[in-house]
């Protein structure tokens, strides 16, 4: 995938949820601009590739949609590493998860998430939530210029 076109990194281990999210993004013609990581370790490999292999991605990434309950490396750990690194700190992270546990919500905000959304159970509500997220974070939100050299 051409990283110059990637605007969304979706970190989601549930294939059905990933498919629903991609379908909702497709309604806004954004599904071609999504890179999917299936677990926390894969997300970190994508974001922190050695040798600057990810510079195009980091310069163009508008939002990370991050599940909290992930295999290998938890969503909170991924969030912590994103917000601790100068190259990725300013990229908005939306925790999009099925967990409504207060401890998860508090921990994600503690580590710097920009938004915490509990995935709606109903299909139409789920689709509307993703559509709204994409509209705001990708189309409306203005981000500061990314710098891979920070």
GUGU-430501 format. One line per field, with one value per residue: residue number from 0; residue in three letters; x, y, z of N, C-alpha, C, CB in turn. Coordinates in steps of 0.05 Angstrom, whole numbers, plus 5000, padded with zeros to 4 digits. Glycine has a CB too. Layout:
<pts>
pos	c(NUM|...)
code	c(ALA|...)
n_px	c(X|...)
n_py	c(Y|...)
n_pz	c(Z|...)
ca_px	c(X|...)
ca_py	c(Y|...)
ca_pz	c(Z|...)
c_px	c(X|...)
c_py	c(Y|...)
c_pz	c(Z|...)
cb_px	c(X|...)
cb_py	c(Y|...)
cb_pz	c(Z|...)
</pts>
This chain:
<pts>
pos	c(0|1|2|3|4|5|6|7|8|9|10|11|12|13|14|15|16|17|18|19|20|21|22|23|24|25|26|27|28|29|30|31|32|33|34|35|36|37|38|39|40|41|42|43|44|45|46|47|48|49|50|51|52|53|54|55|56|57|58|59|60|61|62|63|64|65|66|67|68|69|70|71|72|73|74|75|76|77|78|79|80|81|82|83|84|85|86|87|88|89|90|91|92|93|94|95|96|97|98|99|100|101|102|103|104|105|106|107|108|109|110|111|112|113|114|115|116|117|118|119|120|121|122|123|124|125|126|127|128|129|130|131|132|133|134|135|136|137|138|139|140|141|142|143|144|145|146|147|148|149)
code	c(UNK|UNK|UNK|UNK|UNK|UNK|UNK|UNK|UNK|UNK|UNK|UNK|UNK|UNK|UNK|UNK|UNK|UNK|UNK|UNK|UNK|UNK|UNK|UNK|UNK|UNK|UNK|UNK|UNK|UNK|UNK|UNK|UNK|UNK|UNK|UNK|UNK|UNK|UNK|UNK|UNK|UNK|UNK|UNK|UNK|UNK|UNK|UNK|UNK|UNK|UNK|UNK|UNK|UNK|UNK|UNK|UNK|UNK|UNK|UNK|UNK|UNK|UNK|UNK|UNK|UNK|UNK|UNK|UNK|UNK|UNK|UNK|UNK|UNK|UNK|UNK|UNK|UNK|UNK|UNK|UNK|UNK|UNK|UNK|UNK|UNK|UNK|UNK|UNK|UNK|UNK|UNK|UNK|UNK|UNK|UNK|UNK|UNK|UNK|UNK|UNK|UNK|UNK|UNK|UNK|UNK|UNK|UNK|UNK|UNK|UNK|UNK|UNK|UNK|UNK|UNK|UNK|UNK|UNK|UNK|UNK|UNK|UNK|UNK|UNK|UNK|UNK|UNK|UNK|UNK|UNK|UNK|UNK|UNK|UNK|UNK|UNK|UNK|UNK|UNK|UNK|UNK|UNK|UNK|UNK|UNK|UNK|UNK|UNK|UNK)
n_px	c(5017|5010|5038|5032|4980|4953|4910|4886|4900|4878|4870|4853|4830|4787|4758|4706|4688|4728|4716|4664|4677|4710|4672|4637|4672|4681|4634|4644|4683|4734|4757|4800|4842|4860|4899|4907|4920|4925|4936|4966|5022|5033|5014|5052|5098|5086|5081|5131|5172|5238|5293|5267|5226|5173|5162|5130|5079|5073|5074|5026|4985|4923|4891|4888|4852|4840|4833|4821|4826|4870|4907|4974|5002|4974|4921|4926|4981|5001|4980|5007|5060|5055|5042|5087|5128|5161|5154|5103|5068|5032|4993|4925|4890|4839|4805|4771|4727|4699|4697|4670|4690|4706|4759|4789|4775|4793|4848|4862|4853|4889|4937|4935|4896|4854|4800|4748|4710|4656|4640|4581|4528|4486|4478|4466|4475|4529|4552|4538|4567|4621|4621|4613|4659|4700|4686|4695|4751|4782|4764|4747|4778|4835|4902|4966|5026|5062|5123|5176|5225|5227)
n_py	c(4976|5045|5089|5144|5154|5135|5151|5134|5091|5031|4993|4933|4872|4839|4808|4815|4864|4897|4892|4915|4968|4983|4980|5021|5065|5062|5083|5136|5141|5129|5081|5062|5088|5067|5031|4968|4939|4879|4867|4891|4888|4886|4937|4970|4955|4974|5030|5044|5029|5008|5049|5092|5076|5086|5140|5167|5148|5168|5223|5231|5208|5215|5198|5148|5091|5055|4993|4972|4923|4880|4827|4803|4856|4903|4951|4997|4996|5004|5055|5084|5081|5107|5160|5172|5180|5227|5229|5210|5229|5273|5252|5241|5195|5151|5113|5058|5014|4955|4956|4983|4992|5028|5032|5021|5065|5108|5096|5099|5154|5175|5161|5192|5189|5215|5211|5168|5116|5074|5017|5015|4967|4956|4950|4995|5039|5030|5036|5090|5115|5105|5131|5184|5191|5187|5229|5273|5267|5256|5288|5339|5356|5394|5382|5390|5403|5345|5319|5279|5282|5298)
n_pz	c(5000|4984|5025|5025|5016|5060|5111|5156|5209|5227|5283|5298|5323|5315|5262|5241|5262|5240|5186|5185|5200|5157|5115|5131|5126|5072|5052|5055|5019|5039|5050|5020|5040|5086|5132|5160|5222|5257|5309|5371|5369|5314|5299|5326|5298|5247|5257|5280|5245|5227|5204|5179|5145|5150|5143|5104|5119|5172|5163|5136|5165|5194|5236|5287|5297|5350|5380|5447|5474|5456|5425|5440|5446|5487|5475|5507|5518|5466|5456|5496|5478|5429|5445|5474|5439|5400|5344|5335|5372|5365|5332|5327|5370|5372|5416|5402|5421|5452|5505|5563|5611|5668|5687|5641|5608|5639|5641|5586|5575|5611|5586|5542|5500|5448|5443|5466|5448|5456|5422|5387|5392|5357|5286|5251|5285|5297|5246|5237|5278|5262|5213|5230|5262|5223|5190|5224|5244|5198|5156|5176|5222|5238|5237|5269|5232|5217|5240|5227|5250|5301)
ca_px	c(5000|5024|5034|5025|4951|4941|4901|4875|4910|4858|4883|4829|4835|4762|4754|4679|4688|4745|4700|4643|4690|4718|4648|4628|4691|4677|4612|4656|4706|4759|4768|4825|4862|4862|4918|4896|4937|4908|4942|4982|5050|5034|5011|5077|5116|5079|5087|5159|5189|5266|5304|5250|5209|5146|5160|5106|5056|5072|5069|4999|4966|4905|4879|4891|4829|4854|4819|4835|4831|4884|4927|5003|5007|4948|4916|4937|5010|5005|4974|5029|5084|5049|5043|5114|5147|5157|5145|5075|5053|5010|4972|4901|4884|4812|4801|4745|4728|4674|4701|4661|4701|4717|4788|4800|4770|4812|4876|4866|4855|4914|4959|4933|4877|4839|4772|4743|4684|4647|4628|4552|4521|4468|4492|4462|4489|4557|4559|4536|4589|4645|4619|4617|4687|4716|4680|4709|4780|4796|4756|4744|4798|4860|4924|4991|5044|5077|5152|5188|5251|5226)
ca_py	c(5000|5070|5103|5172|5155|5126|5172|5121|5065|5016|4971|4918|4843|4825|4811|4825|4893|4910|4893|4936|4994|4988|4986|5048|5083|5061|5100|5163|5138|5130|5055|5058|5103|5054|5009|4953|4922|4859|4865|4913|4885|4894|4966|4982|4950|4993|5058|5049|5014|5017|5061|5112|5064|5095|5169|5176|5142|5186|5249|5233|5196|5235|5187|5120|5079|5035|4976|4971|4895|4869|4806|4808|4881|4916|4978|5017|4997|5017|5084|5095|5084|5128|5186|5177|5184|5253|5226|5201|5241|5291|5238|5235|5167|5146|5086|5048|4989|4945|4959|5007|4991|5054|5031|5024|5092|5125|5091|5110|5183|5180|5158|5213|5185|5239|5204|5141|5109|5046|5008|5008|4939|4956|4955|5022|5056|5025|5049|5119|5123|5105|5153|5209|5192|5192|5257|5292|5264|5256|5309|5365|5363|5405|5373|5405|5389|5323|5320|5253|5286|5308)
ca_pz	c(5000|4983|5051|5020|5015|5085|5130|5180|5218|5242|5298|5306|5320|5308|5233|5234|5268|5220|5161|5188|5199|5129|5100|5138|5115|5044|5046|5052|5000|5054|5056|5006|5055|5113|5136|5182|5238|5270|5338|5380|5360|5286|5299|5333|5276|5226|5265|5287|5227|5228|5180|5167|5125|5155|5143|5089|5135|5195|5153|5125|5182|5207|5260|5293|5310|5366|5399|5473|5481|5433|5431|5439|5460|5492|5464|5525|5514|5440|5461|5513|5461|5409|5458|5485|5417|5387|5317|5334|5395|5357|5316|5344|5374|5381|5426|5392|5434|5464|5534|5576|5638|5677|5689|5613|5599|5654|5632|5559|5577|5625|5567|5521|5478|5441|5445|5474|5438|5460|5397|5389|5385|5333|5261|5241|5304|5293|5220|5240|5295|5246|5194|5245|5269|5199|5181|5241|5247|5173|5137|5188|5241|5228|5254|5266|5214|5229|5236|5234|5261|5329)
c_px	c(5018|5018|5028|4995|4938|4935|4892|4890|4889|4872|4859|4834|4810|4756|4726|4677|4705|4730|4678|4655|4698|4694|4638|4646|4689|4655|4621|4680|4733|4771|4794|4848|4867|4883|4909|4918|4919|4914|4961|5011|5052|5031|5038|5098|5111|5087|5116|5178|5218|5274|5286|5231|5180|5142|5136|5081|5053|5065|5040|4977|4949|4893|4886|4866|4840|4835|4835|4843|4843|4903|4956|5011|4981|4945|4927|4968|5017|5001|4997|5054|5080|5053|5070|5134|5141|5147|5115|5057|5029|4989|4949|4896|4856|4810|4773|4744|4701|4675|4689|4670|4714|4747|4801|4798|4790|4841|4881|4869|4881|4937|4956|4915|4862|4809|4769|4714|4678|4632|4598|4547|4504|4483|4490|4476|4519|4567|4559|4560|4615|4644|4624|4647|4704|4711|4696|4740|4795|4789|4755|4767|4824|4882|4948|5009|5060|5107|5164|5215|5251|5240)
c_py	c(5025|5086|5132|5175|5147|5149|5160|5095|5053|4993|4956|4888|4828|4829|4822|4855|4908|4913|4914|4964|5001|4994|5014|5070|5085|5080|5129|5163|5140|5102|5049|5072|5092|5032|4995|4937|4904|4855|4888|4912|4894|4925|4980|4978|4969|5022|5063|5031|5025|5031|5081|5102|5074|5125|5179|5171|5162|5214|5253|5222|5217|5225|5157|5111|5054|5019|4974|4942|4881|4846|4817|4833|4895|4943|5000|5019|5010|5047|5097|5100|5105|5156|5192|5184|5210|5251|5221|5215|5257|5277|5232|5205|5166|5117|5078|5019|4980|4948|4985|5008|5017|5054|5033|5052|5111|5121|5102|5140|5191|5179|5176|5207|5211|5236|5175|5135|5080|5039|5002|4979|4937|4964|4984|5043|5054|5040|5080|5129|5125|5127|5180|5212|5200|5221|5277|5290|5266|5280|5337|5374|5373|5396|5391|5389|5368|5326|5293|5257|5295|5289)
c_pz	c(5000|5009|5048|5020|5041|5103|5156|5185|5236|5256|5311|5301|5313|5278|5226|5240|5247|5194|5162|5187|5171|5111|5105|5126|5084|5035|5043|5034|5015|5059|5042|5020|5082|5112|5161|5196|5255|5299|5345|5371|5331|5283|5305|5311|5253|5233|5270|5271|5227|5202|5166|5146|5128|5153|5127|5106|5157|5186|5145|5143|5197|5233|5262|5308|5324|5384|5425|5479|5456|5443|5428|5454|5463|5479|5481|5522|5487|5443|5476|5495|5439|5422|5470|5464|5403|5358|5314|5354|5386|5339|5334|5346|5386|5390|5419|5400|5445|5494|5544|5605|5645|5678|5661|5603|5613|5645|5605|5560|5591|5605|5543|5497|5473|5443|5452|5466|5443|5434|5402|5380|5359|5308|5252|5259|5301|5268|5223|5257|5279|5225|5207|5252|5245|5189|5198|5238|5220|5156|5150|5206|5227|5247|5249|5246|5228|5222|5245|5247|5289|5348)
cb_px	c(4981|5016|5059|5037|4940|4960|4879|4845|4938|4834|4903|4804|4846|4738|4758|4658|4699|4771|4688|4628|4715|4734|4626|4627|4720|4671|4591|4663|4704|4754|4747|4823|4854|4835|4948|4873|4956|4910|4955|4982|5059|5011|4989|5087|5114|5048|5072|5163|5178|5285|5311|5267|5209|5137|5185|5104|5059|5098|5087|4999|4980|4883|4849|4918|4806|4875|4813|4817|4805|4901|4922|5012|5028|4943|4886|4930|5021|4985|4948|5035|5090|5020|5021|5122|5147|5183|5160|5073|5072|5021|4984|4876|4905|4790|4807|4743|4748|4670|4730|4630|4722|4705|4797|4785|4741|4810|4881|4843|4831|4918|4961|4959|4858|4846|4757|4747|4682|4630|4642|4535|4506|4444|4481|4432|4481|4563|4539|4510|4593|4649|4590|4600|4697|4708|4650|4701|4786|4790|4729|4719|4805|4860|4931|5006|5063|5067|5166|5190|5266|5197)
cb_py	c(5000|5086|5099|5182|5138|5105|5189|5116|5068|5006|4982|4927|4833|4835|4784|4810|4898|4894|4865|4931|4994|4964|4965|5052|5076|5032|5099|5173|5160|5143|5034|5069|5133|5043|5020|4934|4940|4833|4837|4914|4856|4880|4975|4970|4921|4993|5064|5043|5014|4994|5040|5133|5034|5086|5180|5160|5113|5186|5256|5219|5177|5242|5191|5114|5072|5048|4948|4982|4881|4890|4781|4810|4899|4918|4982|5010|4968|5005|5087|5075|5057|5125|5188|5152|5160|5268|5204|5171|5259|5315|5212|5249|5154|5152|5084|5051|4990|4915|4956|5009|4968|5061|5005|5005|5101|5119|5060|5102|5195|5159|5130|5217|5161|5248|5211|5136|5116|5043|4983|5028|4925|4975|4936|5029|5050|4994|5040|5126|5104|5077|5152|5210|5165|5172|5263|5288|5238|5230|5302|5365|5339|5436|5343|5409|5409|5295|5344|5236|5305|5311)
cb_pz	c(5024|4958|5068|4994|4993|5099|5118|5177|5232|5224|5320|5289|5346|5326|5220|5251|5296|5216|5155|5214|5218|5118|5107|5169|5122|5035|5068|5080|4979|5081|5048|4978|5057|5122|5139|5173|5257|5255|5345|5409|5363|5270|5319|5359|5266|5221|5290|5316|5198|5234|5161|5156|5128|5182|5130|5062|5147|5210|5130|5099|5202|5188|5260|5310|5290|5383|5387|5495|5489|5419|5414|5410|5444|5523|5460|5554|5514|5419|5476|5536|5447|5399|5479|5501|5397|5387|5303|5337|5411|5342|5303|5333|5394|5359|5457|5360|5457|5457|5542|5574|5641|5704|5702|5594|5606|5684|5632|5541|5591|5647|5558|5511|5483|5413|5418|5505|5407|5486|5386|5373|5408|5338|5239|5240|5333|5290|5198|5253|5319|5232|5181|5270|5280|5177|5183|5270|5260|5157|5127|5205|5259|5225|5247|5293|5199|5218|5250|5210|5244|5338)
</pts>
